[in-house]
Amino acid sequence: MDDIRSLKLRHAIPADYSRVVAVIDDWWDGRAMSPRLSHVFFSHFAPTSFVIETETELAGFLLGFLSQTRVDEAYIHFVGVHPDFRRLGLGRRLYERFFAAARQYGRAWVSSITAPCNTTSIGFHRRLGFLMEKGNGIVDGVPARLDYAGEGGHRVVFHRRVTPDMWPGSPGLDLVREAACSGEPRTIVPARAERHVAPVRVAAVEVADLTDCA
């Protein structure tokens, strides 16, 4: 591993697509993740997509965009960190850079999703101050949007304010204070209709895989 003091964070460029595709399956222990990546993020969403690298090695990346439907939101689509560079704060650094970009473009909220069974990702988001939507069900002890990614594709939906509280809020968000994966067998429980927004307290966790179960 190169000296982390040489790390540089910059906007993604089209040439980074092939660099990421070449390593991403290895970063996920051989899982086929490369088909989930699109060149579009590197060519059309460069202002909100980033890579972090040493002089010779790719250390991490974040792909995101400004929502065209919700004018006060930006969305983080995909994040990865090289296994040798994990637990060094690179995930946080990438997220904070995206928060800054969202603010630059006048967005008050950032959103992202993960699978209910991905406890590492949930811990990471909560550590960064994300709030979870109450969704319409409970999966593995976590509030989730059922079938969000197709049948059986339940997802935890996160939101985080990245501007001062005096900025306009995002209407319609239904968020919860705390929830954690229980480790119990998978359960799905319909959620009650209730509105509540409050900050969270979290444990220290860092993640590379933000969408799927291990």
C-alpha positions in Angstrom: 0.0 0.0 0.0 1.3 3.5 -0.9 1.9 6.1 1.8 -1.6 7.5 2.7 0.0 11.0 3.0 0.0 11.0 -0.8 -3.8 10.6 -1.1 -5.5 13.0 -3.4 -9.3 13.5 -3.7 -10.6 14.9 -7.0 -13.6 14.8 -9.4 -14.1 11.7 -11.4 -13.2 11.8 -15.1 -14.3 9.4 -17.9 -10.9 7.5 -17.8 -11.6 6.5 -14.2 -14.4 4.2 -15.3 -12.1 1.5 -16.6 -9.9 1.9 -13.5 -12.8 1.2 -11.2 -14.2 -1.6 -13.2 -10.8 -3.3 -13.2 -10.7 -3.6 -9.4 -14.2 -3.4 -8.0 -14.9 -7.1 -8.1 -11.7 -7.8 -6.2 -12.7 -5.1 -3.6 -16.0 -7.1 -3.1 -14.2 -10.5 -2.6 -14.9 -11.7 -6.1 -18.6 -10.7 -6.3 -19.7 -9.4 -9.8 -20.1 -5.7 -8.9 -18.8 -4.2 -12.2 -22.1 -4.6 -14.1 -23.7 -2.3 -11.6 -21.4 0.6 -12.6 -22.2 2.9 -15.5 -19.9 5.1 -17.5 -22.6 7.8 -17.3 -21.5 8.7 -13.8 -17.9 9.4 -14.9 -18.9 11.3 -18.0 -22.1 13.1 -17.1 -22.1 13.4 -13.3 -18.4 14.3 -12.7 -19.3 17.4 -10.6 -20.8 15.1 -8.0 -18.6 12.0 -8.4 -15.2 11.6 -6.9 -12.1 9.4 -6.7 -9.4 9.3 -4.1 -6.0 7.9 -5.0 -2.3 7.8 -4.3 0.3 8.5 -6.9 0.0 5.0 -8.2 -3.2 3.4 -6.8 -6.9 3.9 -6.7 -8.0 4.0 -3.1 -11.7 4.7 -3.3 -14.6 6.4 -5.3 -18.0 7.8 -4.8 -20.7 8.2 -7.5 -23.6 10.5 -7.0 -25.9 13.0 -8.6 -28.3 15.9 -8.0 -31.9 14.8 -8.0 -33.9 16.1 -10.9 -37.2 15.3 -9.2 -36.4 16.6 -5.7 -34.8 19.9 -6.1 -33.5 20.1 -2.5 -31.8 16.7 -2.6 -28.6 15.0 -3.9 -28.2 11.2 -4.0 -25.2 8.9 -3.3 -25.5 5.9 -5.7 -22.3 3.9 -5.2 -19.2 4.0 -3.0 -16.2 1.8 -2.8 -13.0 1.8 -0.8 -9.9 -0.4 -1.5 -9.6 -3.1 1.2 -6.1 -2.0 2.1 -7.3 1.6 2.7 -10.3 0.8 4.9 -10.7 2.1 8.4 -8.6 5.1 7.6 -11.6 7.5 7.2 -11.7 7.5 3.4 -15.4 6.7 3.3 -16.1 9.7 5.6 -13.9 11.9 3.5 -15.7 11.0 0.3 -19.1 11.5 1.8 -18.1 14.9 3.3 -16.8 16.0 -0.1 -20.1 15.0 -1.6 -21.9 17.0 1.1 -19.9 20.0 0.1 -20.8 19.6 -3.5 -24.5 19.2 -2.6 -24.4 22.5 -0.7 -22.5 24.2 -3.6 -25.5 23.3 -5.8 -28.1 24.5 -3.3 -29.2 21.1 -2.1 -30.2 20.8 1.6 -30.4 17.0 1.9 -28.4 14.0 0.8 -30.0 10.5 0.5 -28.7 7.0 0.0 -29.9 3.4 0.4 -28.7 0.1 1.7 -29.9 -3.5 2.4 -31.5 -4.1 5.8 -29.0 -6.9 6.5 -26.0 -4.8 5.8 -25.2 -3.8 9.4 -21.8 -2.3 8.5 -23.4 0.1 6.0 -26.2 1.0 8.4 -23.7 1.8 11.1 -21.6 3.9 8.8 -24.5 6.0 7.7 -25.7 6.5 11.2 -22.3 7.5 12.3 -22.3 10.2 9.7 -25.6 11.5 11.1 -28.0 10.0 8.5 -31.6 9.4 9.5 -33.6 6.4 8.4 -37.1 6.6 6.8 -39.7 4.7 8.7 -40.6 3.1 5.4 -43.6 0.6 5.3 -42.1 -2.4 7.1 -39.5 -3.8 9.4 -36.9 -6.2 8.0 -34.3 -7.7 10.3 -35.2 -5.2 13.0 -34.7 -2.3 10.7 -37.3 0.1 9.2 -37.3 -0.4 5.4 -39.1 0.3 2.2 -40.4 -3.1 1.1 -39.8 -4.2 -2.5 -38.0 -0.9 -3.1 -35.6 -2.5 -5.6 -38.1 -5.0 -7.0 -39.8 -8.0 -5.3 -37.9 -8.9 -2.2 -35.5 -6.0 -2.7 -36.2 -4.3 0.6 -34.0 -1.2 1.3 -33.2 1.1 4.2 -33.5 4.7 2.9 -31.3 7.3 4.5 -31.5 11.1 4.6 -29.1 13.6 6.0 -29.4 17.4 6.1 -26.2 19.1 4.9 -27.2 22.7 5.4 -28.0 24.7 8.5 -31.5 24.1 10.0 -32.7 27.5 8.9 -32.7 26.3 5.3 -36.0 24.9 4.1 -36.7 21.3 5.1 -37.5 18.5 2.7 -41.2 17.9 2.8 -42.7 14.4 3.3 -39.7 12.8 5.0 -40.8 10.2 7.6 -37.6 9.5 9.7 -36.8 7.6 12.8 -34.4 8.1 15.8 -32.6 4.8 16.0 -32.7 1.2 14.7 -30.2 -1.5 14.4 -30.0 -4.9 12.8 -31.1 -7.4 15.4 -29.2 -10.5 14.1 -32.5 -12.4 14.4 -34.0 -14.4 11.5 -35.5 -12.2 8.8 -38.8 -10.7 9.7 -41.1 -8.3 7.9 -43.6 -6.3 9.9 -45.9 -3.6 8.5 -45.0 -0.2 9.7 -47.5 2.1 11.5 -48.2 5.5 10.0 -46.4 7.9 12.2 -44.2 11.0 11.7 -41.1 11.7 13.7 -37.7 13.4 13.0 -34.9 13.4 15.5 -31.1 13.1 15.6 -29.3 9.7 16.1 -26.4 8.4 18.2 -24.2 5.9 16.5 -21.3 3.5 16.9 -18.0 3.9 15.0 -18.1 1.8 11.8 -16.7 2.3 8.3 -17.9 0.6 5.1 -17.1 -0.1 1.5 -20.2 -2.0 0.4 -23.3 0.2 0.9 -26.0 -1.7 -0.8 -25.9 -5.5 -0.3 -25.6 -8.2 2.3 -22.3 -9.9 2.8 
